Structure formats: C-alpha cells, structure tokens
Amino acid sequence: MTLVDVINLFDTDEKCRELLVRLRWPIGVECPRCKMAATELETAKQLFYCKDCDYQFTVTAGTIFNDSHLPLQKWFLATLLLCEARKGFSANQMKRTLGVSYKTAWYLCHRIRAAMKEADQPLLDGTIEMDETYVGGKKKGTGYRGGPGPHADKQIVIGIRQRQGTLRFFRANDVKSGTLAQYIRENVSQDADVIITDELPAYVGAVIKFKPDMPHKQIKHRARVYVEGDIYTNTVESAFSLLKRGIMGTWHNVSAKHLPAYLEEMSFRFNRRKNANLFLDALRHMITAPTLTFENLTS
C-alpha cells in the first residue's frame, strides 16, 4: 500500500468505514456491548443497531478512533506514514503533512502507537539475544541515579530478540539481575536453545534465576570481540540502532513517560518490516484496540 493508493482508494469517509467494518467484523457485524448480531440502519452515518440491548453504534465506537472529529482519510494517511517510516514520524512533521494542529497530530500519533501495543505475545524460543542500551541525553561525569559513570538521567531500554524472529523492547528501572530475570521469565520459553548476552555480570545471575541449566553464552565487547562463531548480539543491536536514529533524527525529544509507546511503535514496525500488509495489519489493531482519551494520555 502506497500513499497514492490510500489517497485514491479511500478518498471518502464511506470507503474508509467499509474497510473498517470488514476488518472489525469479518464474519458479520456484532454489538460491542452484548456481542450479539446487529443490523445496519438506513442512515447517512452508517449506524448499526442491536435489538437485544437496544444500542446504536458505529464501526469506530469503543476503538482508538472513538470521538475523533478528524476525517478517516487523514487517519489512514497518518497510519501509513507511521508504518512506512523506518525511523519514525514526528508529530511536527505529521502536522505539516496533514494540515492539522500540533496538538491534534501529537494525539493522533500516540493513539496509533497505543494500538500497536501487542497483547498475549507467545514466548520466544530458539536462540535468544538480549542486550541493554541507554537513551535520553549525553550528560557525563555522574552515574545512573547518582552513582559514578556516564549514564545519569538516561533511560534504560532492554532488548530481547529471537534470532530470525520477534523483537521486544522494554523500558527498565535498572539492570540488576532480578530485573533482567523478570524480563527473561516473561518473554523467553524454558525450552529456548541458548541465551546470548554481552559480559555484563548481572546477566549471569539473571539467566541462573530463570533456569539454572539454561545455556548462556557471552560475547566480550570490552575485549573488542563482536562475533565469535554464532555468538553475537548484533541483530538486537541493529534494532537499537534504528531506535536511536529515530530519537536523534526524527523525534529529537522523547520523555521518559511516553518512551514505552515509542518502543512499541518501533518493535511493531520492525517485526513486520517484510509484511506486505503492514498497513492493513495496523488498521486491524486500531479497530480492535480500546479507546485512549486525551486525559488518560496526559495524566
């Protein structure tokens, strides 16, 4: 799907709604309240009616699109732009491209990101790469949370990737073994073949806490060794590189509060980078994701 395709195929709200109906209810319209079958009313606004609970609704009711006065074509254009921009798309650029206010563009982008959040993800298997990085400034001379070192005031991002498979990003409070073990436990299968990390000592304890006999291999970056046979963390580090290019070159300023949303967007797009139906997949998530109000986003 290209920008020209979206402009030509979805030039009216009616055409946009037809696609959303097919994505939300592939086997027939059902009431979002009682889940019973509903019928379409003969109105200009494409309303649906459920006689079981006497409820009228539209295809966007209770979704990310809820209560939006923005034309659906602009929603579609924004979704495509976020999906196709490998290093992200800023709200300021969205404002100029769509011709909307900055507040509208910012809220629009965050609602799309909220829909990209994955739920009920399967555990990762096979060869697992895990690494950490720091984002959010260049302050030096003091350490993370006041201790000695170069990472004061920076945010920790944990990356876990199944080799030739799925990537997951997380914002972490620290890199202690207990914290790392929790992320491994929640995302990695007990039957994984091996976990590969760098030589950070906390990874040793984290893997042992996860599973005492889990194979664990470390690559010694401090000794300037980056590949040793099949032992490396280069694939998860390539995803870190895209993330940092997005922060430095596109978004410029990402707050700690909203960093998880940007991580979700990056991992969603990275995991589907070879998917020809990325745009439709994003819309499918948006039409099934819960409502995100501006008050909840900014609270």
Sine and cosine of phi, psi and omega as CSV:
sin_phi,cos_phi,sin_psi,cos_psi,sin_omega,cos_omega
0.00,0.00,0.80,-0.60,0.02,-1.00
-0.94,-0.34,0.14,-0.99,0.02,-1.00
-0.88,0.47,-0.62,0.78,0.02,-1.00
-0.91,0.42,-0.64,0.77,0.03,-1.00
-0.88,0.48,-0.71,0.71,-0.01,-1.00
-0.89,0.45,-0.68,0.73,-0.01,-1.00
-0.89,0.45,-0.64,0.76,-0.06,-1.00
-0.99,0.16,-0.64,0.77,-0.09,-1.00
-0.99,0.14,-0.48,0.88,-0.08,-1.00
-0.81,-0.59,0.86,0.51,-0.06,-1.00
-1.00,0.05,-0.08,1.00,0.05,-1.00
-0.73,-0.68,0.36,-0.93,0.05,-1.00
-0.89,0.46,-0.55,0.83,-0.03,-1.00
-0.89,0.46,-0.69,0.72,0.00,-1.00
-0.92,0.39,-0.62,0.79,0.03,-1.00
-0.90,0.44,-0.68,0.74,-0.01,-1.00
-0.92,0.40,-0.58,0.82,0.04,-1.00
-0.87,0.49,-0.67,0.74,0.03,-1.00
-0.92,0.40,-0.68,0.73,-0.01,-1.00
-0.89,0.46,-0.60,0.80,0.04,-1.00
-0.88,0.47,-0.70,0.72,0.00,-1.00
-0.91,0.41,-0.58,0.82,-0.02,-1.00
-0.97,0.24,-0.61,0.79,-0.05,-1.00
-0.98,0.18,-0.63,0.78,-0.05,-1.00
-0.78,-0.62,0.96,0.27,-0.06,-1.00
-0.90,0.43,-0.38,0.93,-0.02,-1.00
-0.91,-0.41,0.25,0.97,0.03,-1.00
0.78,-0.63,0.59,-0.81,-0.04,-1.00
-0.92,0.39,0.73,-0.69,0.07,-1.00
-0.75,-0.66,0.47,-0.88,-0.04,-1.00
-0.93,0.36,0.76,-0.65,0.02,-1.00
-0.93,0.36,-0.26,0.96,0.01,-1.00
-1.00,0.03,-0.83,0.56,-0.10,-0.99
-0.96,-0.29,-0.08,1.00,0.04,-1.00
0.92,0.39,0.29,0.96,0.06,-1.00
-1.00,0.01,0.28,-0.96,-0.01,-1.00
-0.90,0.44,0.61,-0.79,0.00,-1.00
-0.81,-0.59,0.32,-0.95,-0.01,-1.00
-0.88,-0.48,0.43,-0.90,0.01,-1.00
-1.00,0.04,0.71,-0.71,0.04,-1.00
-1.00,0.04,0.47,-0.88,0.01,-1.00
-1.00,0.10,0.97,0.25,0.02,-1.00
-0.76,-0.65,0.29,-0.96,-0.02,-1.00
-0.96,0.29,-0.38,0.92,-0.06,-1.00
-1.00,-0.02,0.13,0.99,-0.01,-1.00
0.79,0.61,0.88,0.47,0.05,-1.00
-1.00,0.03,0.50,-0.86,0.08,-1.00
-0.89,-0.46,0.47,-0.88,-0.06,-1.00
-0.73,-0.68,0.73,-0.68,0.08,-1.00
-0.95,-0.32,0.90,-0.44,-0.03,-1.00
-0.97,0.22,-0.35,0.94,-0.02,-1.00
-0.93,0.36,-0.63,0.78,0.01,-1.00
-0.87,-0.49,0.20,0.98,0.06,-1.00
0.79,0.62,0.84,0.54,-0.09,-1.00
-0.77,-0.64,0.77,-0.64,0.10,-0.99
-0.98,-0.21,0.64,-0.77,-0.05,-1.00
-0.42,-0.91,0.24,-0.97,0.09,-1.00
-0.91,-0.41,0.09,-1.00,-0.03,-1.00
-0.92,0.39,-0.40,0.92,-0.03,-1.00
-1.00,-0.05,-0.05,1.00,-0.04,-1.00
-0.89,0.46,0.77,-0.63,0.06,-1.00
0.96,0.27,0.30,0.96,-0.01,-1.00
-0.89,-0.46,-0.07,-1.00,0.07,-1.00
-0.86,0.52,-0.48,0.88,-0.02,-1.00
-0.98,0.20,-0.11,0.99,-0.17,-0.99
-0.83,0.56,0.72,-0.69,0.06,-1.00
0.87,0.49,0.40,0.92,0.05,-1.00
-1.00,-0.03,0.72,-0.69,0.05,-1.00
-0.99,-0.12,0.05,1.00,0.02,-1.00
-0.98,0.22,0.71,-0.71,0.04,-1.00
-0.82,0.57,0.61,-0.79,-0.04,-1.00
-0.89,0.46,-0.47,0.88,0.04,-1.00
-0.89,0.46,-0.62,0.78,0.04,-1.00
-0.93,0.37,-0.57,0.82,0.13,-0.99
-0.86,0.51,-0.73,0.69,-0.02,-1.00
-0.89,0.45,-0.68,0.74,0.00,-1.00
-0.90,0.45,-0.69,0.73,0.01,-1.00
-0.89,0.45,-0.65,0.76,0.02,-1.00
-0.89,0.46,-0.70,0.71,0.02,-1.00
-0.90,0.44,-0.67,0.74,-0.01,-1.00
-0.89,0.46,-0.66,0.75,0.03,-1.00
-0.93,0.35,-0.56,0.83,-0.01,-1.00
-0.95,0.32,-0.60,0.80,-0.13,-0.99
-1.00,-0.04,-0.20,0.98,0.00,-1.00
-1.00,0.07,0.97,-0.26,-0.11,-0.99
-0.88,0.48,-0.53,0.85,-0.02,-1.00
-0.95,-0.32,0.39,0.92,0.08,-1.00
1.00,0.00,0.16,-0.99,-0.03,-1.00
-0.64,-0.77,0.86,-0.51,-0.10,-0.99
-0.98,0.22,0.39,-0.92,0.05,-1.00
-0.91,0.42,-0.56,0.83,0.03,-1.00
-0.91,0.42,-0.65,0.76,0.04,-1.00
-0.94,0.35,-0.60,0.80,0.05,-1.00
-0.90,0.43,-0.64,0.77,0.05,-1.00
-0.84,0.54,-0.72,0.69,-0.03,-1.00
-0.95,0.31,-0.61,0.80,-0.07,-1.00
-0.95,0.33,-0.67,0.74,-0.06,-1.00
-1.00,-0.05,-0.24,0.97,-0.02,-1.00
0.95,0.31,0.68,0.73,0.02,-1.00
-0.84,-0.54,0.11,-0.99,0.04,-1.00
-0.95,0.30,0.31,-0.95,0.00,-1.00
-0.90,0.44,-0.66,0.75,0.00,-1.00
-0.87,0.50,-0.68,0.73,0.03,-1.00
-0.89,0.45,-0.70,0.71,-0.01,-1.00
-0.90,0.44,-0.67,0.74,-0.02,-1.00
-0.90,0.43,-0.72,0.69,0.01,-1.00
-0.91,0.42,-0.64,0.77,0.02,-1.00
-0.87,0.49,-0.75,0.66,-0.01,-1.00
-0.89,0.47,-0.65,0.76,-0.03,-1.00
-0.95,0.33,-0.53,0.85,0.06,-1.00
-0.92,0.38,-0.64,0.77,0.04,-1.00
-0.91,0.42,-0.66,0.75,0.04,-1.00
-0.88,0.47,-0.64,0.77,0.00,-1.00
-0.88,0.48,-0.57,0.82,0.02,-1.00
-0.96,0.29,-0.36,0.93,-0.01,-1.00
-0.98,0.18,-0.12,0.99,-0.01,-1.00
-0.92,0.39,0.79,-0.61,-0.03,-1.00
-0.99,0.11,0.60,-0.80,0.06,-1.00
-0.82,-0.58,0.53,-0.85,0.04,-1.00
0.81,0.58,0.79,0.61,0.00,-1.00
-0.98,0.19,0.63,-0.78,0.03,-1.00
-0.94,0.33,0.40,-0.92,0.02,-1.00
-0.93,0.36,0.57,-0.82,0.02,-1.00
-0.98,0.21,0.53,-0.85,-0.09,-1.00
-0.69,-0.72,0.06,-1.00,0.05,-1.00
0.98,0.21,-0.64,-0.77,0.03,-1.00
-1.00,0.05,0.85,-0.53,-0.08,-1.00
-0.93,-0.37,0.79,-0.61,0.11,-0.99
-0.96,-0.27,0.68,-0.73,-0.01,-1.00
-0.67,-0.75,0.69,-0.72,-0.01,-1.00
-0.42,-0.91,0.21,-0.98,0.05,-1.00
-0.79,-0.61,0.43,-0.90,0.09,-1.00
-0.57,-0.82,0.19,-0.98,-0.03,-1.00
-0.83,-0.55,0.72,-0.70,0.00,-1.00
-0.75,-0.66,0.43,-0.90,0.12,-0.99
0.94,-0.34,0.78,0.62,0.12,-0.99
0.90,-0.45,0.10,-0.99,-0.08,-1.00
-0.80,-0.60,0.36,0.93,-0.02,-1.00
-0.89,0.46,0.74,-0.67,-0.04,-1.00
-0.79,-0.61,0.25,-0.97,0.08,-1.00
0.97,-0.22,-0.41,0.91,0.08,-1.00
-0.79,-0.61,0.39,-0.92,-0.13,-0.99
-0.99,-0.11,-0.04,-1.00,-0.01,-1.00
-0.89,0.46,0.84,-0.55,-0.03,-1.00
0.83,0.55,0.63,0.78,0.18,-0.98
0.99,-0.14,-0.24,0.97,-0.01,-1.00
-0.99,0.15,0.11,-0.99,0.01,-1.00
-0.94,0.35,0.61,-0.79,0.02,-1.00
0.69,-0.73,0.04,-1.00,-0.13,-0.99
-0.99,-0.10,0.15,0.99,-0.19,-0.98
-0.92,-0.39,0.44,0.90,0.02,-1.00
-0.91,0.42,0.61,-0.80,0.07,-1.00
0.89,0.45,0.24,0.97,0.05,-1.00
-0.98,-0.22,0.38,-0.92,0.01,-1.00
-0.98,-0.17,0.63,-0.78,0.00,-1.00
-1.00,-0.04,0.76,-0.65,0.08,-1.00
-0.87,-0.49,0.83,-0.55,0.06,-1.00
-0.99,-0.13,0.74,-0.67,0.06,-1.00
-0.89,-0.46,0.77,-0.64,0.08,-1.00
-0.81,-0.59,0.79,-0.61,-0.01,-1.00
-0.67,-0.74,0.74,-0.67,0.16,-0.99
-0.98,0.19,0.83,-0.56,-0.07,-1.00
-0.85,0.52,0.77,-0.64,-0.11,-0.99
0.91,0.42,0.39,0.92,-0.06,-1.00
-0.59,-0.80,-0.62,-0.78,-0.18,-0.98
-0.99,0.17,0.57,-0.82,0.08,-1.00
-0.94,-0.35,0.59,-0.81,0.10,-0.99
-0.68,-0.74,0.71,-0.71,0.04,-1.00
-0.92,-0.38,0.56,-0.83,0.06,-1.00
-0.60,-0.80,0.62,-0.78,0.17,-0.99
-1.00,0.02,0.81,-0.58,-0.07,-1.00
-0.91,-0.42,0.42,-0.91,0.04,-1.00
-0.99,0.11,-0.46,0.89,0.00,-1.00
-0.35,-0.94,0.05,-1.00,0.03,-1.00
-0.88,-0.48,0.62,0.78,0.08,-1.00
-0.97,0.24,0.38,-0.93,-0.09,-1.00
-0.87,0.49,-0.59,0.81,0.01,-1.00
-0.91,0.42,-0.65,0.76,0.03,-1.00
-0.91,0.41,-0.71,0.71,0.00,-1.00
-0.91,0.42,-0.62,0.79,0.02,-1.00
-0.90,0.44,-0.59,0.81,0.01,-1.00
-0.90,0.43,-0.68,0.73,0.03,-1.00
-0.91,0.42,-0.62,0.79,0.05,-1.00
-0.91,0.42,-0.71,0.70,-0.05,-1.00
-0.88,0.47,-0.60,0.80,-0.06,-1.00
-0.99,0.13,-0.22,0.98,-0.13,-0.99
-0.77,-0.64,-0.25,0.97,-0.09,-1.00
-0.90,-0.44,0.68,-0.73,0.03,-1.00
-0.96,0.28,0.55,-0.83,0.08,-1.00
-0.90,0.44,-0.33,0.94,-0.03,-1.00
-1.00,-0.09,0.18,0.98,0.03,-1.00
-0.86,0.50,0.51,-0.86,-0.06,-1.00
-0.96,0.29,-0.72,0.69,-0.06,-1.00
-0.30,-0.95,0.50,-0.86,0.12,-0.99
-0.93,-0.38,0.81,-0.59,-0.04,-1.00
-0.92,-0.39,0.78,-0.62,0.01,-1.00
-0.68,-0.73,0.01,-1.00,0.18,-0.98
-1.00,0.08,-0.22,-0.98,-0.14,-0.99
-1.00,0.01,0.26,0.97,0.07,-1.00
-0.83,0.56,0.84,-0.54,-0.08,-1.00
-0.84,0.54,-0.51,0.86,-0.06,-1.00
-0.89,0.46,-0.43,0.90,0.00,-1.00
-0.91,0.41,-0.54,0.84,-0.01,-1.00
-0.88,0.48,-0.78,0.62,0.01,-1.00
-0.91,0.42,-0.57,0.82,-0.01,-1.00
-0.90,0.43,-0.70,0.72,0.00,-1.00
-0.92,0.39,-0.63,0.78,0.02,-1.00
-0.90,0.43,-0.66,0.75,0.03,-1.00
-0.91,0.42,-0.55,0.84,0.02,-1.00
-0.94,0.34,-0.77,0.64,0.01,-1.00
-0.33,-0.94,0.93,-0.38,-0.12,-0.99
-0.82,0.58,-0.57,0.82,-0.05,-1.00
-0.98,-0.18,0.27,0.96,0.02,-1.00
-0.94,0.34,0.81,-0.59,0.07,-1.00
-0.85,0.52,0.76,-0.65,-0.04,-1.00
-0.68,-0.73,0.85,-0.53,0.01,-1.00
-0.86,-0.51,0.61,-0.80,-0.03,-1.00
-0.84,-0.54,0.64,-0.77,0.07,-1.00
-0.98,-0.22,0.71,-0.71,-0.16,-0.99
-1.00,-0.07,1.00,0.09,-0.02,-1.00
-0.92,0.40,-0.54,0.84,-0.01,-1.00
-0.90,0.43,-0.46,0.89,0.06,-1.00
-1.00,0.00,0.21,0.98,-0.01,-1.00
0.87,0.49,0.55,0.83,0.11,-0.99
-0.96,-0.27,0.87,-0.50,-0.09,-1.00
-0.90,-0.44,-0.34,0.94,0.06,-1.00
-0.61,-0.79,0.79,-0.61,0.06,-1.00
-0.68,-0.73,1.00,0.03,-0.12,-0.99
0.93,0.37,-0.86,-0.51,0.04,-1.00
-0.99,-0.16,0.26,0.97,0.02,-1.00
-0.99,-0.15,0.95,-0.31,0.05,-1.00
-0.21,-0.98,0.31,-0.95,0.06,-1.00
-0.85,-0.52,0.46,0.89,-0.11,-0.99
-0.92,0.39,-0.52,0.86,-0.07,-1.00
-0.96,0.29,-0.60,0.80,0.07,-1.00
-0.96,0.28,-0.52,0.85,0.03,-1.00
-0.94,0.34,-0.48,0.88,0.07,-1.00
-0.91,0.41,-0.55,0.83,0.07,-1.00
-0.94,0.34,-0.61,0.79,0.10,-1.00
-0.86,0.50,-0.63,0.78,0.00,-1.00
-0.87,0.49,-0.70,0.72,0.04,-1.00
-0.89,0.46,-0.66,0.75,0.01,-1.00
-0.87,0.50,-0.72,0.69,-0.04,-1.00
-0.94,0.33,-0.55,0.83,0.10,-1.00
-0.89,0.45,-0.61,0.80,0.02,-1.00
-0.92,0.40,-0.67,0.74,-0.02,-1.00
-0.93,0.36,-0.70,0.71,-0.07,-1.00
-0.98,0.19,-0.60,0.80,-0.13,-0.99
-0.99,-0.16,-0.33,0.94,-0.08,-1.00
-0.89,-0.46,-0.86,0.52,-0.09,-1.00
-0.99,0.11,-0.53,0.85,0.04,-1.00
0.93,0.38,-0.68,0.73,-0.05,-1.00
-0.64,-0.77,0.92,-0.40,0.00,-1.00
-0.85,-0.53,0.86,-0.52,-0.02,-1.00
-0.97,0.25,0.41,-0.91,0.02,-1.00
-0.88,0.48,-0.57,0.82,-0.03,-1.00
-0.88,0.47,-0.68,0.73,-0.09,-1.00
-0.99,-0.13,-0.01,1.00,0.00,-1.00
-0.81,0.58,-0.68,0.73,0.02,-1.00
-0.84,0.55,-0.54,0.84,0.02,-1.00
-0.92,0.40,-0.65,0.76,0.03,-1.00
-0.93,0.37,-0.57,0.82,0.05,-1.00
-0.91,0.42,-0.64,0.77,0.04,-1.00
-0.89,0.46,-0.68,0.73,0.01,-1.00
-0.88,0.48,-0.72,0.69,-0.03,-1.00
-0.89,0.46,-0.71,0.70,-0.03,-1.00
-0.94,0.34,-0.60,0.80,0.05,-1.00
-0.86,0.51,-0.75,0.67,-0.03,-1.00
-0.94,0.34,-0.63,0.77,-0.02,-1.00
-0.90,0.44,-0.68,0.73,-0.04,-1.00
-0.94,0.33,-0.30,0.95,-0.02,-1.00
-0.89,-0.46,0.38,0.93,-0.10,-0.99
-0.90,0.44,-0.36,0.93,0.02,-1.00
-0.96,-0.27,0.16,0.99,-0.03,-1.00
-1.00,0.06,0.88,-0.47,-0.01,-1.00
-0.93,0.36,-0.33,0.94,-0.02,-1.00
-0.96,-0.27,0.55,0.84,-0.04,-1.00
-0.86,0.51,-0.66,0.75,-0.01,-1.00
-0.89,0.46,-0.74,0.67,0.01,-1.00
-0.91,0.41,-0.59,0.81,0.02,-1.00
-0.90,0.43,-0.64,0.77,0.04,-1.00
-0.91,0.42,-0.68,0.73,0.03,-1.00
-0.89,0.46,-0.61,0.79,0.01,-1.00
-0.90,0.44,-0.62,0.78,0.08,-1.00
-0.92,0.39,-0.63,0.78,-0.05,-1.00
-0.93,0.37,-0.56,0.83,-0.06,-1.00
-0.99,0.15,-0.18,0.98,0.04,-1.00
-0.92,-0.40,-0.13,0.99,0.00,-1.00
-0.98,0.21,0.50,-0.86,0.00,-1.00
-0.95,0.32,0.29,-0.96,-0.01,-1.00
-0.91,0.42,0.63,-0.78,0.11,-0.99
-0.85,-0.53,0.95,-0.31,-0.01,-1.00
-0.99,0.14,0.36,-0.93,0.01,-1.00
-0.91,0.41,-0.56,0.83,0.02,-1.00
-0.90,0.43,-0.68,0.73,0.02,-1.00
-0.93,0.36,-0.58,0.82,-0.02,-1.00
-0.92,0.38,-0.59,0.80,-0.09,-1.00
-0.98,-0.20,0.03,1.00,-0.06,-1.00
-0.93,0.36,0.00,0.00,0.00,0.00
